[in-house]
Amino acid sequence: MSTLRLKLTGLFIAVVALTLGCASGSDAGSCRAETAADTVCTANGAVRGETRGGTVAFKNIPYAQAPIGNLRWQPTQAAKPWGQTRAGHTFGSICPQLAGEQVVGDEDCLTLNIWRPAEPASKPLPVMVFFTGGGNHAFSGQGAPVFGGVNYGGEVLVPQSVLFVSFNYRLGALGFLSHPKQALPPATRISGNYGLLDQIAMLKWVRQNIAAFGGDPHRVFLFGTSAGGGNICALLAAPSAQGLFHGAAMQSSVPTGCELATRADAESSAGVRVASALGCDGPDAITCLRGKPAAEVVRALPGSFGLSPRLYGPVVDGLVVTEQPLQTIARGAHARVPVIIGNSTQETMQFVNSVGAVTDSSSYGAALSKLFGQAQSARIFAQYPASAYPSPRDALVQLTTDAFFTCQSRRVARTLAGIQSQPVYRYLFNHAMANDPELKAAGAVHTVEHPFFFPWQGRYRPSPVDLEVQRLMVSHWSHLASVGTTAASPVAWDPVGQGDAYLSIGVSSAMKLNDAAPRCDFWDTVQLPWPHL
């Protein structure tokens, strides 16, 4: 064979490999698309999924290298090629976290999971990527032990002609540690945003590989609750995330993402405390910390849930996040994409006890002073007198839900709608899971809406009304992912405009105007203690 023919043959093989998505270092034989209907060739190697009913699930796919050893507290590194076809039938490890009294998980956890239709579509499908809640210190892309147990599978969303993606990212101190001696020179160091960099790396992997699964890399829709939704707000503003997604839904999450701690605040509030707890106060603190077992790092300063300031999450470091996300949005320098934003009507029901028992007017006033400072508590008390509610605790639930969620959702929705042409949709979720006495009594609490996107595989069994609510939400979210607007049915949803229009989601879903407008005008004048929850 001539030299020219050899070169042409080699070029043809390389082109075929790239077309199939094969990495140059992987086993080309395992990456042949024709080997099996449930096998996909990614840029890193082949992965075999599991078909159940109308979906195929591909689990435990590495999107980055394990952040262990010297890679702990370093920017996310791209995944290396693998040789033999990976079996994608079971989830990978969750990232280290405290579950009760035990530390669970493994640092080798940067994996994602993909669900697609069993029958190939005639054209690339939109992609819906779920960002889990958990305060950036707990839970995972597999599921969460809330609302009867929620498994984050794609069995409900995939029939809407979409692909579904879930993933894990570094949590707690392992994902968001800011420390003054983390890296030099200080002007160029990444500090505290490792979990956010994981999320960006995941989106880059999706952009590169999702077409091989039948997805459209130009229609990637992010949706998430609590810390997950807050992280999405940070991604809207992060320069390195621009162009990686084309729509977003931030659910019950405004306080955690659109206004962040600064790097200096994070260093003093958590970073130095973690190092001190582990005996790593010296000049080489990070080397010392890298030598500690993951479980010790997790235990050193665990995250918590409540109304007190949170410990872990993205920070304004001047590099990954250059300024407060809401400032970036106000300047129009954010990712201009269609957005859903909203919250539940009793968000803080399970959190208010974190500021102490509120049983009378005196303890109620003390809670307000603790949350907002003595100087502001009197005017807040005047807006929300305890006598106007069934109990002082109910008054605290209402005012903190308004302050930290409803009125901040309105604020962010107004800012987005005022600066971009892409539609912005706002909602309030007022539906309780009534088929369980405990959940019914809890009401429309924090993140109660997110189980409605997933199959009912926990102990909770949905009522007919639950299923109606689920159909409405799945229809609107998937339609926005597909075409950039919400659906015309089962209830039309108008974008934010005159009168602060929003969709009330519940037993009788309908468009409404001006929810709590006078109180939101009031909260726009209050200095809020960020960041919370």
C-alpha positions as CSV (number, residue, x, y, z in Angstrom):
1,M,0.0,0.0,0.0
2,S,1.4,3.4,-1.0
3,T,2.3,6.0,1.7
4,L,-0.4,8.3,0.3
5,R,-3.0,5.6,0.6
6,L,-2.0,4.8,4.1
7,K,-2.3,8.5,5.1
8,L,-5.7,8.7,3.4
9,T,-6.9,5.5,5.2
10,G,-5.7,6.8,8.5
11,L,-7.5,10.1,7.9
12,F,-10.7,8.3,7.0
13,I,-10.5,6.2,10.2
14,A,-9.9,9.4,12.3
15,V,-12.9,11.1,10.7
16,V,-15.1,8.1,11.4
17,A,-13.9,8.0,15.0
18,L,-14.7,11.7,15.5
19,T,-18.1,11.3,13.8
20,L,-19.0,8.6,16.2
21,G,-17.7,10.6,19.1
22,C,-14.7,8.4,19.9
23,A,-11.8,9.7,21.9
24,S,-8.4,9.2,20.3
25,G,-7.2,7.3,23.4
26,S,-10.3,5.0,23.7
27,D,-10.9,1.5,22.4
28,A,-12.3,2.3,18.9
29,G,-13.8,-1.2,18.7
30,S,-15.9,-0.6,21.7
31,C,-17.2,2.7,20.2
32,R,-18.9,1.3,17.1
33,A,-22.4,2.6,17.1
34,E,-23.7,-0.5,15.5
35,T,-22.6,-2.9,18.3
36,A,-25.9,-2.6,20.1
37,A,-29.0,-0.4,20.2
38,D,-28.4,0.4,23.8
39,T,-24.8,1.4,23.4
40,V,-23.6,4.9,22.7
41,C,-20.1,6.1,21.8
42,T,-19.0,9.2,23.7
43,A,-15.8,11.2,23.3
44,N,-14.4,9.2,26.2
45,G,-15.5,5.8,25.2
46,A,-18.6,3.6,24.9
47,V,-21.4,3.2,27.5
48,R,-24.1,0.7,27.5
49,G,-27.5,1.6,28.9
50,E,-30.4,-0.3,30.4
51,T,-33.8,-0.3,28.7
52,R,-36.9,-0.3,30.9
53,G,-40.3,0.4,29.3
54,G,-40.1,3.3,27.0
55,T,-36.7,4.7,28.2
56,V,-33.0,3.8,28.1
57,A,-31.0,4.9,31.1
58,F,-27.2,5.4,30.9
59,K,-25.8,5.9,34.5
60,N,-22.5,6.6,36.1
61,I,-20.8,8.3,33.2
62,P,-17.7,10.2,34.2
63,Y,-17.8,13.8,33.0
64,A,-14.6,14.7,34.9
65,Q,-11.6,13.2,36.6
66,A,-12.0,12.2,40.3
67,P,-11.0,15.3,42.4
68,I,-8.7,13.3,44.7
69,G,-5.1,13.9,45.9
70,N,-3.7,17.0,44.3
71,L,-6.9,17.5,42.4
72,R,-8.8,18.2,45.6
73,W,-9.7,22.0,45.6
74,Q,-8.5,22.3,42.0
75,P,-10.5,23.4,38.9
76,T,-12.4,20.4,37.4
77,Q,-10.3,18.3,35.0
78,A,-11.8,16.7,31.9
79,A,-12.6,13.0,32.0
80,K,-10.0,10.6,30.7
81,P,-10.9,8.1,28.0
82,W,-11.8,4.6,29.1
83,G,-11.2,1.4,27.2
84,Q,-13.9,-1.3,27.4
85,T,-17.5,-0.4,27.2
86,R,-18.8,0.9,30.5
87,A,-21.9,-0.7,31.9
88,G,-24.3,2.2,32.7
89,H,-26.9,0.1,34.7
90,T,-26.3,1.4,38.2
91,F,-25.6,4.8,39.7
92,G,-22.1,5.8,40.8
93,S,-21.1,7.1,44.2
94,I,-22.6,10.2,45.6
95,C,-20.2,12.9,46.7
96,P,-19.1,12.9,50.4
97,Q,-21.7,14.3,52.8
98,L,-23.1,13.9,56.2
99,A,-26.2,11.7,56.4
100,G,-27.4,11.7,60.0
101,E,-24.3,10.8,62.0
102,Q,-22.5,9.0,59.2
103,V,-20.3,10.4,56.4
104,V,-21.4,8.7,53.2
105,G,-20.2,8.9,49.6
106,D,-16.8,9.0,47.8
107,E,-14.7,11.7,46.2
108,D,-14.8,9.8,42.9
109,C,-18.3,11.0,42.2
110,L,-18.2,13.4,39.2
111,T,-20.6,11.4,37.1
112,L,-23.9,12.1,35.2
113,N,-26.9,10.0,34.2
114,I,-28.9,10.2,31.0
115,W,-32.3,9.0,30.1
116,R,-33.5,8.9,26.4
117,P,-36.5,7.4,24.6
118,A,-36.1,3.7,23.7
119,E,-37.4,4.5,20.2
120,P,-35.0,6.8,18.3
121,A,-36.5,10.1,17.4
122,S,-36.5,11.5,13.9
123,K,-34.6,14.6,15.0
124,P,-32.4,15.7,18.0
125,L,-34.4,16.2,21.2
126,P,-34.1,19.0,23.8
127,V,-32.2,18.2,26.9
128,M,-33.4,18.9,30.5
129,V,-30.7,18.9,33.1
130,F,-31.7,18.7,36.8
131,F,-29.8,20.6,39.5
132,T,-30.6,19.0,42.9
133,G,-31.2,20.9,46.1
134,G,-29.5,20.2,49.4
135,G,-27.8,23.4,50.5
136,N,-24.7,22.6,48.4
137,H,-23.7,20.2,51.2
138,A,-26.2,17.2,50.9
139,F,-28.1,15.0,48.6
140,S,-27.1,13.9,45.0
141,G,-28.2,13.6,41.4
142,Q,-29.7,10.2,42.3
143,G,-32.4,11.4,44.6
144,A,-33.3,12.8,48.0
145,P,-34.9,11.4,51.2
146,V,-37.7,14.0,51.1
147,F,-41.4,13.9,50.4
148,G,-41.5,10.1,50.8
149,G,-38.2,9.6,48.9
150,V,-37.7,11.1,45.4
151,N,-35.7,9.3,42.7
152,Y,-34.4,11.6,40.0
153,G,-35.2,9.4,37.0
154,G,-36.4,10.5,33.5
155,E,-39.4,8.2,33.2
156,V,-41.9,11.1,33.5
157,L,-40.0,13.7,31.4
158,V,-38.7,11.5,28.5
159,P,-42.2,10.8,27.2
160,Q,-42.4,14.5,26.5
161,S,-39.8,14.0,23.8
162,V,-36.9,15.2,25.8
163,L,-33.7,13.8,27.2
164,F,-33.1,14.0,30.9
165,V,-29.8,14.4,32.7
166,S,-28.9,14.3,36.4
167,F,-25.5,14.6,37.9
168,N,-23.3,14.9,41.0
169,Y,-20.9,17.7,41.9
170,R,-18.6,18.4,44.8
171,L,-20.4,19.4,48.0
172,G,-19.7,21.1,51.3
173,A,-16.1,22.0,52.2
174,L,-14.9,19.7,49.4
175,G,-16.8,21.7,46.8
176,F,-16.8,25.2,48.1
177,L,-13.9,25.8,50.5
178,S,-12.5,29.3,50.3
179,H,-9.2,29.7,52.1
180,P,-6.8,32.7,52.1
181,K,-3.8,30.4,51.3
182,Q,-5.5,28.3,48.6
183,A,-3.3,29.3,45.7
184,L,-1.0,32.0,44.5
185,P,-0.9,34.6,43.1
186,P,-4.1,35.8,44.9
187,A,-5.2,37.9,41.9
188,T,-5.7,34.8,39.7
189,R,-6.7,32.1,42.1
190,I,-9.9,30.1,42.0
191,S,-11.3,30.0,45.5
192,G,-14.5,28.4,46.7
193,N,-16.2,27.7,43.3
194,Y,-15.1,24.1,42.7
195,G,-18.6,22.8,42.8
196,L,-19.7,25.4,40.3
197,L,-16.8,24.5,38.1
198,D,-18.0,20.9,38.2
199,Q,-21.3,22.1,36.9
200,I,-19.7,24.0,34.1
201,A,-17.6,21.0,33.2
202,M,-20.7,18.8,33.2
203,L,-22.4,21.3,30.7
204,K,-19.4,21.2,28.5
205,W,-19.5,17.4,28.5
206,V,-23.2,17.5,27.6
207,R,-22.5,20.0,24.7
208,Q,-19.8,17.7,23.3
209,N,-21.6,14.4,23.8
210,I,-25.3,14.7,24.0
211,A,-25.8,14.4,20.2
212,A,-24.6,10.8,20.4
213,F,-27.6,10.1,22.7
214,G,-30.0,11.8,20.4
215,G,-30.0,15.1,22.1
216,D,-29.7,18.7,20.7
217,P,-26.7,20.5,22.2
218,H,-28.3,23.8,21.2
219,R,-31.4,23.2,23.3
220,V,-30.1,22.5,26.8
221,F,-32.5,23.5,29.6
222,L,-31.5,23.8,33.3
223,F,-34.0,23.4,36.1
224,G,-33.4,23.0,39.8
225,T,-34.6,23.6,43.3
226,S,-33.2,25.3,46.4
227,A,-29.4,25.3,46.1
228,G,-29.7,23.8,42.6
229,G,-31.8,26.7,41.4
230,G,-29.5,29.2,43.1
231,N,-26.5,27.6,41.3
232,I,-28.4,28.2,38.0
233,C,-28.6,31.9,38.8
234,A,-24.8,31.9,39.4
235,L,-24.4,30.2,36.0
236,L,-26.5,32.8,34.3
237,A,-23.9,35.3,35.3
238,A,-20.7,33.2,35.0
239,P,-18.8,34.1,31.8
240,S,-17.5,30.6,31.3
241,A,-21.0,29.2,31.3
242,Q,-22.2,31.4,28.5
243,G,-23.6,29.5,25.5
244,L,-23.8,26.2,27.4
245,F,-27.5,26.3,28.0
246,H,-30.5,27.8,26.4
247,G,-33.2,28.0,29.1
248,A,-33.4,27.9,32.8
249,A,-35.9,27.4,35.7
250,M,-34.9,28.6,39.2
251,Q,-37.3,27.0,41.7
252,S,-37.5,28.1,45.4
253,S,-33.9,29.3,45.1
254,V,-33.5,33.1,44.8
255,P,-31.7,33.7,48.1
256,T,-29.0,31.1,47.4
257,G,-27.8,32.2,44.0
258,C,-28.6,35.6,42.7
259,E,-26.8,37.3,45.6
260,L,-23.7,35.5,46.8
261,A,-21.1,35.6,49.5
262,T,-17.8,37.3,48.6
263,R,-14.6,35.2,48.6
264,A,-13.4,37.1,51.6
265,D,-16.6,36.4,53.5
266,A,-16.5,32.7,52.6
267,E,-12.8,32.5,53.7
268,S,-13.6,33.9,57.1
269,S,-16.9,32.2,57.7
270,A,-16.0,28.7,56.7
271,G,-12.6,28.3,55.2
272,V,-10.5,29.3,58.1
273,R,-12.8,27.5,60.5
274,V,-12.5,24.2,58.6
275,A,-8.7,24.5,58.5
276,S,-8.5,25.3,62.2
277,A,-10.8,22.4,63.1
278,L,-8.5,20.0,61.3
279,G,-5.2,21.5,62.7
280,C,-4.2,23.0,59.4
281,D,-3.5,26.6,60.5
282,G,0.1,26.7,59.2
283,P,1.5,28.4,56.1
284,D,0.9,25.2,54.0
285,A,-2.7,24.8,55.1
286,I,-4.0,23.5,51.8
287,T,-1.4,20.7,51.6
288,C,-2.3,19.8,55.1
289,L,-6.0,19.8,54.2
290,R,-5.4,17.6,51.1
291,G,-3.8,15.0,53.4
292,K,-7.0,14.7,55.5
293,P,-9.5,11.9,54.8
294,A,-12.6,13.2,53.1
295,A,-14.8,12.1,56.1
296,E,-12.7,14.4,58.4
297,V,-13.2,17.3,56.0
298,V,-16.9,16.8,55.9
299,R,-17.2,16.5,59.7
300,A,-15.0,19.6,60.4
301,L,-17.8,22.0,59.6
302,P,-21.0,20.4,58.3
303,G,-23.6,22.4,56.5
304,S,-27.1,22.9,57.9
305,F,-30.6,23.8,56.9
306,G,-32.4,26.7,58.4
307,L,-32.8,30.5,58.3
308,S,-29.2,31.1,59.5
309,P,-26.6,32.1,56.9
310,R,-25.5,29.1,54.9
311,L,-21.9,28.0,54.8
312,Y,-21.4,26.6,51.3
313,G,-22.1,27.7,47.8
314,P,-20.8,29.7,44.9
315,V,-18.9,32.9,45.8
316,V,-18.0,36.1,44.0
317,D,-14.3,35.4,43.4
318,G,-13.7,37.8,40.5
319,L,-12.9,34.9,38.1
320,V,-15.6,32.3,37.9
321,V,-18.3,34.7,39.1
322,T,-17.0,38.3,38.6
323,E,-19.7,40.2,40.4
324,Q,-23.1,39.7,42.1
325,P,-25.2,37.7,39.6
326,L,-28.1,40.2,40.0
327,Q,-25.8,43.0,39.1
328,T,-24.7,41.1,36.0
329,I,-28.3,40.6,35.0
330,A,-29.1,44.2,35.6
331,R,-26.3,45.2,33.2
332,G,-27.6,42.7,30.6
333,A,-24.3,40.8,30.6
334,H,-25.9,37.5,31.7
335,A,-26.9,34.6,29.5
336,R,-30.1,35.9,27.9
337,V,-32.4,32.8,27.8
338,P,-36.0,32.1,28.6
339,V,-36.5,31.7,32.3
340,I,-39.0,30.3,34.8
341,I,-38.7,31.6,38.4
342,G,-40.9,31.0,41.4
343,N,-41.4,29.4,44.8
344,S,-43.9,27.8,47.1
345,T,-46.3,29.8,49.4
346,Q,-45.0,28.3,52.7
347,E,-41.3,28.0,51.9
348,T,-39.9,28.4,55.4
349,M,-42.4,26.2,57.4
350,Q,-39.7,23.7,58.3
351,F,-36.9,26.2,58.8
352,V,-38.2,28.8,61.3
353,N,-37.4,26.7,64.3
354,S,-33.8,27.2,63.5
355,V,-34.0,30.7,65.1
356,G,-35.6,29.4,68.3
357,A,-39.1,28.5,69.5
358,V,-41.5,31.3,68.5
359,T,-44.5,31.0,70.8
360,D,-45.4,34.5,71.8
361,S,-44.9,38.2,70.9
362,S,-41.7,38.4,72.8
363,S,-40.0,35.4,71.2
364,Y,-41.4,36.6,67.8
365,G,-39.7,40.0,68.3
366,A,-36.5,38.3,69.3
367,A,-36.5,36.1,66.2
368,L,-36.9,39.2,64.0
369,S,-34.0,40.9,65.7
370,K,-31.9,37.8,65.3
371,L,-32.7,37.6,61.5
372,F,-32.8,41.2,60.5
373,G,-31.0,43.2,63.2
374,Q,-32.5,45.3,65.9
375,A,-32.6,48.5,63.8
376,Q,-35.0,46.9,61.3
377,S,-37.1,44.6,63.4
378,A,-39.6,47.2,64.6
379,R,-40.7,48.2,61.1
380,I,-40.9,44.5,60.1
381,F,-43.0,43.7,63.1
382,A,-45.4,46.6,62.1
383,Q,-45.8,45.0,58.7
384,Y,-46.4,41.5,60.1
385,P,-48.0,41.9,63.6
386,A,-48.3,38.5,65.3
387,S,-51.9,39.3,66.1
388,A,-52.8,39.1,62.5
389,Y,-51.9,35.4,62.2
390,P,-53.1,32.2,63.8
391,S,-49.9,32.1,65.8
392,P,-46.6,34.1,66.1
393,R,-44.9,31.1,64.3
394,D,-47.3,31.4,61.4
395,A,-46.5,35.1,61.2
396,L,-42.7,34.3,61.0
397,V,-43.4,31.7,58.3
398,Q,-45.3,34.2,56.2
399,L,-42.8,37.1,56.6
400,T,-39.7,35.0,55.9
401,T,-41.4,33.3,52.9
402,D,-42.2,36.8,51.6
403,A,-38.7,38.2,52.4
404,F,-36.5,35.4,51.2
405,F,-38.5,33.9,48.4
406,T,-41.7,35.5,47.0
407,C,-40.6,39.1,46.9
408,Q,-37.1,38.1,45.8
409,S,-38.5,36.0,43.0
410,R,-40.5,39.1,42.0
411,R,-37.4,41.2,42.1
412,V,-35.3,38.9,40.0
413,A,-38.2,38.3,37.5
414,R,-38.6,42.1,37.1
415,T,-34.9,42.5,36.6
416,L,-34.7,39.8,34.0
417,A,-37.8,40.9,32.2
418,G,-36.7,44.5,32.1
419,I,-33.4,43.7,30.4
420,Q,-34.0,40.9,27.9
421,S,-36.4,40.1,25.1
422,Q,-36.5,36.4,26.0
423,P,-39.7,35.6,28.1
424,V,-39.6,35.4,31.8
425,Y,-42.3,33.3,33.6
426,R,-43.1,33.5,37.3
427,Y,-45.1,31.1,39.4
428,L,-46.3,30.5,43.0
429,F,-46.8,26.9,44.0
430,N,-49.6,26.5,46.6
431,H,-50.3,22.8,46.5
432,A,-49.8,20.4,49.4
433,M,-49.2,16.6,49.0
434,A,-52.5,15.7,50.6
435,N,-52.3,11.9,50.4
436,D,-50.0,11.8,53.4
437,P,-51.1,13.4,56.8
438,E,-47.6,14.7,57.6
439,L,-47.0,16.2,54.2
440,K,-50.5,17.6,54.1
441,A,-49.9,19.4,57.4
442,A,-46.6,20.7,56.2
443,G,-48.3,22.6,53.3
444,A,-46.6,24.1,50.3
445,V,-43.2,24.0,51.9
446,H,-39.7,24.5,50.5
447,T,-39.0,22.4,47.3
448,V,-42.4,20.6,47.5
449,E,-42.9,21.2,43.8
450,H,-39.9,19.2,42.5
451,P,-41.2,15.7,43.1
452,F,-43.8,16.4,40.4
453,F,-41.2,16.1,37.7
454,F,-40.3,12.5,38.6
455,P,-41.9,9.1,38.9
456,W,-43.7,8.4,42.2
457,Q,-41.3,5.7,43.4
458,G,-41.2,6.6,47.1
459,R,-43.7,5.9,49.8
460,Y,-46.0,8.7,48.7
461,R,-48.9,7.8,46.3
462,P,-50.2,10.7,44.3
463,S,-53.8,11.8,44.3
464,P,-55.7,12.6,41.1
465,V,-55.1,16.3,41.9
466,D,-51.4,15.6,42.3
467,L,-51.3,14.0,38.9
468,E,-53.1,17.0,37.3
469,V,-50.5,19.3,38.9
470,Q,-47.8,17.1,37.6
471,R,-49.2,17.2,34.0
472,L,-49.3,21.0,34.1
473,M,-45.8,21.4,35.3
474,V,-44.2,18.8,33.1
475,S,-46.0,20.3,30.1
476,H,-44.8,23.8,30.7
477,W,-41.3,23.0,31.7
478,S,-40.7,20.6,28.8
479,H,-42.3,22.9,26.3
480,L,-40.0,25.8,27.4
481,A,-37.1,23.4,27.0
482,S,-38.2,22.5,23.5
483,V,-39.4,25.8,21.9
484,G,-38.5,28.6,24.4
485,T,-42.1,29.3,25.5
486,T,-44.5,27.7,27.9
487,A,-47.3,25.5,26.7
488,A,-50.8,26.7,25.7
489,S,-52.4,24.0,27.8
490,P,-53.6,22.8,30.3
491,V,-53.5,26.4,31.6
492,A,-52.0,29.2,29.5
493,W,-49.0,30.9,31.3
494,D,-48.3,34.5,30.3
495,P,-44.8,35.9,30.8
496,V,-44.0,38.6,33.4
497,G,-45.3,42.0,32.3
498,Q,-47.7,44.6,33.6
499,G,-49.0,43.7,37.0
500,D,-46.3,41.2,37.8
501,A,-48.3,38.4,36.2
502,Y,-47.7,34.9,37.7
503,L,-49.1,31.4,37.5
504,S,-50.7,30.1,40.6
505,I,-50.1,26.4,40.6
506,G,-52.4,24.2,42.7
507,V,-55.8,22.6,42.9
508,S,-57.2,25.4,40.6
509,S,-54.2,26.7,38.6
510,A,-54.7,30.1,37.1
511,M,-53.0,33.3,36.1
512,K,-52.9,36.1,38.7
513,L,-51.5,39.6,39.2
514,N,-49.8,41.5,41.9
515,D,-49.3,38.9,44.5
516,A,-48.3,40.6,47.8
517,A,-47.4,43.7,45.9
518,P,-47.5,46.1,48.9
519,R,-45.4,43.8,51.0
520,C,-42.9,43.2,48.2
521,D,-42.6,46.9,47.8
522,F,-41.8,47.0,51.5
523,W,-39.2,44.2,51.3
524,D,-37.5,46.1,48.5
525,T,-36.6,48.7,51.2
526,V,-35.2,46.2,53.7
527,Q,-31.5,45.2,53.9
528,L,-31.7,41.4,53.9
529,P,-29.1,39.2,55.6
530,W,-27.5,37.4,52.7
531,P,-26.8,34.7,51.9
532,H,-29.5,32.6,53.5
533,L,-30.8,29.0,53.2
